[in-house]
Amino acid sequence: MTGIQALERLHPSLPMLPSHVEREEFEDKRHGTQSLIANLDVATGQLVAPSIGPPRDLCRLCRAYHPDYPNASASRLDLCH
């Protein structure tokens, strides 16, 4: 499960000048987080059964995804955050 934050810059960026890149202020205003559960089929690049919800949805998502590969000899579950 991954937390995604909605951020907003507190100050506008400074424009690009000759021999200088555009500069952005490092401070931002946080607008909270959302929990995101997604299931990616690496072979096809397809996002399978995306959902946003409580942690208990992870088990439901895994059970829903497994029947797509009835002949698979092994399953791999990577939980990254």
Chimera marker file (.cmm) of the C-alpha trace (Angstrom):
<marker_set name="trace">
<marker id="1" x="0.000" y="0.000" z="0.000" r="1" g="1" b="0" radius="0.5"/>
<marker id="2" x="1.354" y="3.410" z="-0.918" r="1" g="1" b="0" radius="0.5"/>
<marker id="3" x="0.532" y="6.829" z="0.464" r="1" g="1" b="0" radius="0.5"/>
<marker id="4" x="0.110" y="9.485" z="-2.193" r="1" g="1" b="0" radius="0.5"/>
<marker id="5" x="0.235" y="13.084" z="-1.069" r="1" g="1" b="0" radius="0.5"/>
<marker id="6" x="-1.346" y="16.109" z="-2.700" r="1" g="1" b="0" radius="0.5"/>
<marker id="7" x="1.232" y="18.893" z="-2.429" r="1" g="1" b="0" radius="0.5"/>
<marker id="8" x="1.068" y="22.582" z="-3.281" r="1" g="1" b="0" radius="0.5"/>
<marker id="9" x="4.039" y="24.950" z="-3.459" r="1" g="1" b="0" radius="0.5"/>
<marker id="10" x="3.920" y="27.780" z="-0.906" r="1" g="1" b="0" radius="0.5"/>
<marker id="11" x="5.839" y="30.208" z="-3.138" r="1" g="1" b="0" radius="0.5"/>
<marker id="12" x="5.948" y="30.600" z="-6.928" r="1" g="1" b="0" radius="0.5"/>
<marker id="13" x="8.960" y="29.320" z="-8.847" r="1" g="1" b="0" radius="0.5"/>
<marker id="14" x="11.686" y="31.760" z="-9.831" r="1" g="1" b="0" radius="0.5"/>
<marker id="15" x="11.863" y="32.025" z="-13.620" r="1" g="1" b="0" radius="0.5"/>
<marker id="16" x="14.727" y="30.765" z="-15.726" r="1" g="1" b="0" radius="0.5"/>
<marker id="17" x="17.438" y="33.365" z="-16.426" r="1" g="1" b="0" radius="0.5"/>
<marker id="18" x="20.425" y="33.277" z="-18.761" r="1" g="1" b="0" radius="0.5"/>
<marker id="19" x="22.858" y="30.684" z="-17.386" r="1" g="1" b="0" radius="0.5"/>
<marker id="20" x="20.427" y="29.749" z="-14.540" r="1" g="1" b="0" radius="0.5"/>
<marker id="21" x="17.764" y="27.061" z="-14.402" r="1" g="1" b="0" radius="0.5"/>
<marker id="22" x="14.259" y="27.652" z="-13.073" r="1" g="1" b="0" radius="0.5"/>
<marker id="23" x="14.255" y="27.434" z="-9.278" r="1" g="1" b="0" radius="0.5"/>
<marker id="24" x="11.514" y="25.991" z="-7.124" r="1" g="1" b="0" radius="0.5"/>
<marker id="25" x="10.934" y="26.640" z="-3.445" r="1" g="1" b="0" radius="0.5"/>
<marker id="26" x="11.431" y="23.532" z="-1.310" r="1" g="1" b="0" radius="0.5"/>
<marker id="27" x="8.504" y="24.205" z="1.038" r="1" g="1" b="0" radius="0.5"/>
<marker id="28" x="5.080" y="22.867" z="0.217" r="1" g="1" b="0" radius="0.5"/>
<marker id="29" x="1.650" y="22.701" z="1.796" r="1" g="1" b="0" radius="0.5"/>
<marker id="30" x="0.322" y="19.212" z="2.428" r="1" g="1" b="0" radius="0.5"/>
<marker id="31" x="-3.277" y="18.331" z="1.658" r="1" g="1" b="0" radius="0.5"/>
<marker id="32" x="-3.375" y="14.843" z="3.194" r="1" g="1" b="0" radius="0.5"/>
<marker id="33" x="-2.759" y="11.340" z="1.885" r="1" g="1" b="0" radius="0.5"/>
<marker id="34" x="-4.731" y="8.611" z="0.143" r="1" g="1" b="0" radius="0.5"/>
<marker id="35" x="-4.098" y="4.883" z="0.329" r="1" g="1" b="0" radius="0.5"/>
<marker id="36" x="-3.675" y="3.296" z="-3.066" r="1" g="1" b="0" radius="0.5"/>
<marker id="37" x="-3.757" y="-0.401" z="-3.832" r="1" g="1" b="0" radius="0.5"/>
<marker id="38" x="-2.972" y="-1.384" z="-7.407" r="1" g="1" b="0" radius="0.5"/>
<marker id="39" x="-2.190" y="-4.674" z="-9.092" r="1" g="1" b="0" radius="0.5"/>
<marker id="40" x="0.100" y="-4.493" z="-12.139" r="1" g="1" b="0" radius="0.5"/>
<marker id="41" x="0.405" y="-7.372" z="-14.583" r="1" g="1" b="0" radius="0.5"/>
<marker id="42" x="4.075" y="-6.963" z="-15.517" r="1" g="1" b="0" radius="0.5"/>
<marker id="43" x="3.801" y="-9.155" z="-18.632" r="1" g="1" b="0" radius="0.5"/>
<marker id="44" x="1.103" y="-7.006" z="-20.257" r="1" g="1" b="0" radius="0.5"/>
<marker id="45" x="1.519" y="-3.695" z="-18.439" r="1" g="1" b="0" radius="0.5"/>
<marker id="46" x="-2.180" y="-3.769" z="-17.569" r="1" g="1" b="0" radius="0.5"/>
<marker id="47" x="-3.424" y="-2.377" z="-14.273" r="1" g="1" b="0" radius="0.5"/>
<marker id="48" x="-5.734" y="-5.026" z="-12.853" r="1" g="1" b="0" radius="0.5"/>
<marker id="49" x="-8.575" y="-4.205" z="-10.454" r="1" g="1" b="0" radius="0.5"/>
<marker id="50" x="-7.327" y="-0.850" z="-9.161" r="1" g="1" b="0" radius="0.5"/>
<marker id="51" x="-8.996" y="0.250" z="-5.959" r="1" g="1" b="0" radius="0.5"/>
<marker id="52" x="-8.649" y="2.765" z="-3.174" r="1" g="1" b="0" radius="0.5"/>
<marker id="53" x="-9.675" y="1.660" z="0.255" r="1" g="1" b="0" radius="0.5"/>
<marker id="54" x="-8.714" y="0.250" z="3.629" r="1" g="1" b="0" radius="0.5"/>
<marker id="55" x="-5.875" y="-2.284" z="4.095" r="1" g="1" b="0" radius="0.5"/>
<marker id="56" x="-8.262" y="-5.243" z="4.185" r="1" g="1" b="0" radius="0.5"/>
<marker id="57" x="-8.821" y="-4.676" z="0.444" r="1" g="1" b="0" radius="0.5"/>
<marker id="58" x="-5.296" y="-6.000" z="-0.241" r="1" g="1" b="0" radius="0.5"/>
<marker id="59" x="-6.359" y="-9.576" z="0.564" r="1" g="1" b="0" radius="0.5"/>
<marker id="60" x="-9.460" y="-9.255" z="-1.596" r="1" g="1" b="0" radius="0.5"/>
<marker id="61" x="-7.354" y="-7.859" z="-4.460" r="1" g="1" b="0" radius="0.5"/>
<marker id="62" x="-4.867" y="-10.752" z="-4.282" r="1" g="1" b="0" radius="0.5"/>
<marker id="63" x="-7.657" y="-13.340" z="-4.297" r="1" g="1" b="0" radius="0.5"/>
<marker id="64" x="-9.306" y="-11.653" z="-7.286" r="1" g="1" b="0" radius="0.5"/>
<marker id="65" x="-6.062" y="-11.570" z="-9.295" r="1" g="1" b="0" radius="0.5"/>
<marker id="66" x="-4.926" y="-15.177" z="-8.754" r="1" g="1" b="0" radius="0.5"/>
<marker id="67" x="-7.614" y="-16.894" z="-10.939" r="1" g="1" b="0" radius="0.5"/>
<marker id="68" x="-6.216" y="-15.119" z="-14.041" r="1" g="1" b="0" radius="0.5"/>
<marker id="69" x="-3.276" y="-17.545" z="-13.979" r="1" g="1" b="0" radius="0.5"/>
<marker id="70" x="-4.673" y="-21.011" z="-13.131" r="1" g="1" b="0" radius="0.5"/>
<marker id="71" x="-1.637" y="-22.872" z="-14.567" r="1" g="1" b="0" radius="0.5"/>
<marker id="72" x="1.009" y="-20.778" z="-12.830" r="1" g="1" b="0" radius="0.5"/>
<marker id="73" x="3.397" y="-22.858" z="-10.746" r="1" g="1" b="0" radius="0.5"/>
<marker id="74" x="4.302" y="-19.965" z="-8.446" r="1" g="1" b="0" radius="0.5"/>
<marker id="75" x="3.090" y="-16.522" z="-7.537" r="1" g="1" b="0" radius="0.5"/>
<marker id="76" x="5.155" y="-13.536" z="-6.478" r="1" g="1" b="0" radius="0.5"/>
<marker id="77" x="3.791" y="-10.668" z="-4.457" r="1" g="1" b="0" radius="0.5"/>
<marker id="78" x="5.904" y="-7.512" z="-4.149" r="1" g="1" b="0" radius="0.5"/>
<marker id="79" x="4.753" y="-5.032" z="-1.538" r="1" g="1" b="0" radius="0.5"/>
<marker id="80" x="6.585" y="-1.760" z="-2.063" r="1" g="1" b="0" radius="0.5"/>
<marker id="81" x="6.131" y="1.596" z="-0.452" r="1" g="1" b="0" radius="0.5"/>
<link id1="1" id2="2" r="1" g="1" b="0" radius="0.2"/>
<link id1="2" id2="3" r="1" g="1" b="0" radius="0.2"/>
<link id1="3" id2="4" r="1" g="1" b="0" radius="0.2"/>
<link id1="4" id2="5" r="1" g="1" b="0" radius="0.2"/>
<link id1="5" id2="6" r="1" g="1" b="0" radius="0.2"/>
<link id1="6" id2="7" r="1" g="1" b="0" radius="0.2"/>
<link id1="7" id2="8" r="1" g="1" b="0" radius="0.2"/>
<link id1="8" id2="9" r="1" g="1" b="0" radius="0.2"/>
<link id1="9" id2="10" r="1" g="1" b="0" radius="0.2"/>
<link id1="10" id2="11" r="1" g="1" b="0" radius="0.2"/>
<link id1="11" id2="12" r="1" g="1" b="0" radius="0.2"/>
<link id1="12" id2="13" r="1" g="1" b="0" radius="0.2"/>
<link id1="13" id2="14" r="1" g="1" b="0" radius="0.2"/>
<link id1="14" id2="15" r="1" g="1" b="0" radius="0.2"/>
<link id1="15" id2="16" r="1" g="1" b="0" radius="0.2"/>
<link id1="16" id2="17" r="1" g="1" b="0" radius="0.2"/>
<link id1="17" id2="18" r="1" g="1" b="0" radius="0.2"/>
<link id1="18" id2="19" r="1" g="1" b="0" radius="0.2"/>
<link id1="19" id2="20" r="1" g="1" b="0" radius="0.2"/>
<link id1="20" id2="21" r="1" g="1" b="0" radius="0.2"/>
<link id1="21" id2="22" r="1" g="1" b="0" radius="0.2"/>
<link id1="22" id2="23" r="1" g="1" b="0" radius="0.2"/>
<link id1="23" id2="24" r="1" g="1" b="0" radius="0.2"/>
<link id1="24" id2="25" r="1" g="1" b="0" radius="0.2"/>
<link id1="25" id2="26" r="1" g="1" b="0" radius="0.2"/>
<link id1="26" id2="27" r="1" g="1" b="0" radius="0.2"/>
<link id1="27" id2="28" r="1" g="1" b="0" radius="0.2"/>
<link id1="28" id2="29" r="1" g="1" b="0" radius="0.2"/>
<link id1="29" id2="30" r="1" g="1" b="0" radius="0.2"/>
<link id1="30" id2="31" r="1" g="1" b="0" radius="0.2"/>
<link id1="31" id2="32" r="1" g="1" b="0" radius="0.2"/>
<link id1="32" id2="33" r="1" g="1" b="0" radius="0.2"/>
<link id1="33" id2="34" r="1" g="1" b="0" radius="0.2"/>
<link id1="34" id2="35" r="1" g="1" b="0" radius="0.2"/>
<link id1="35" id2="36" r="1" g="1" b="0" radius="0.2"/>
<link id1="36" id2="37" r="1" g="1" b="0" radius="0.2"/>
<link id1="37" id2="38" r="1" g="1" b="0" radius="0.2"/>
<link id1="38" id2="39" r="1" g="1" b="0" radius="0.2"/>
<link id1="39" id2="40" r="1" g="1" b="0" radius="0.2"/>
<link id1="40" id2="41" r="1" g="1" b="0" radius="0.2"/>
<link id1="41" id2="42" r="1" g="1" b="0" radius="0.2"/>
<link id1="42" id2="43" r="1" g="1" b="0" radius="0.2"/>
<link id1="43" id2="44" r="1" g="1" b="0" radius="0.2"/>
<link id1="44" id2="45" r="1" g="1" b="0" radius="0.2"/>
<link id1="45" id2="46" r="1" g="1" b="0" radius="0.2"/>
<link id1="46" id2="47" r="1" g="1" b="0" radius="0.2"/>
<link id1="47" id2="48" r="1" g="1" b="0" radius="0.2"/>
<link id1="48" id2="49" r="1" g="1" b="0" radius="0.2"/>
<link id1="49" id2="50" r="1" g="1" b="0" radius="0.2"/>
<link id1="50" id2="51" r="1" g="1" b="0" radius="0.2"/>
<link id1="51" id2="52" r="1" g="1" b="0" radius="0.2"/>
<link id1="52" id2="53" r="1" g="1" b="0" radius="0.2"/>
<link id1="53" id2="54" r="1" g="1" b="0" radius="0.2"/>
<link id1="54" id2="55" r="1" g="1" b="0" radius="0.2"/>
<link id1="55" id2="56" r="1" g="1" b="0" radius="0.2"/>
<link id1="56" id2="57" r="1" g="1" b="0" radius="0.2"/>
<link id1="57" id2="58" r="1" g="1" b="0" radius="0.2"/>
<link id1="58" id2="59" r="1" g="1" b="0" radius="0.2"/>
<link id1="59" id2="60" r="1" g="1" b="0" radius="0.2"/>
<link id1="60" id2="61" r="1" g="1" b="0" radius="0.2"/>
<link id1="61" id2="62" r="1" g="1" b="0" radius="0.2"/>
<link id1="62" id2="63" r="1" g="1" b="0" radius="0.2"/>
<link id1="63" id2="64" r="1" g="1" b="0" radius="0.2"/>
<link id1="64" id2="65" r="1" g="1" b="0" radius="0.2"/>
<link id1="65" id2="66" r="1" g="1" b="0" radius="0.2"/>
<link id1="66" id2="67" r="1" g="1" b="0" radius="0.2"/>
<link id1="67" id2="68" r="1" g="1" b="0" radius="0.2"/>
<link id1="68" id2="69" r="1" g="1" b="0" radius="0.2"/>
<link id1="69" id2="70" r="1" g="1" b="0" radius="0.2"/>
<link id1="70" id2="71" r="1" g="1" b="0" radius="0.2"/>
<link id1="71" id2="72" r="1" g="1" b="0" radius="0.2"/>
<link id1="72" id2="73" r="1" g="1" b="0" radius="0.2"/>
<link id1="73" id2="74" r="1" g="1" b="0" radius="0.2"/>
<link id1="74" id2="75" r="1" g="1" b="0" radius="0.2"/>
<link id1="75" id2="76" r="1" g="1" b="0" radius="0.2"/>
<link id1="76" id2="77" r="1" g="1" b="0" radius="0.2"/>
<link id1="77" id2="78" r="1" g="1" b="0" radius="0.2"/>
<link id1="78" id2="79" r="1" g="1" b="0" radius="0.2"/>
<link id1="79" id2="80" r="1" g="1" b="0" radius="0.2"/>
<link id1="80" id2="81" r="1" g="1" b="0" radius="0.2"/>
</marker_set>
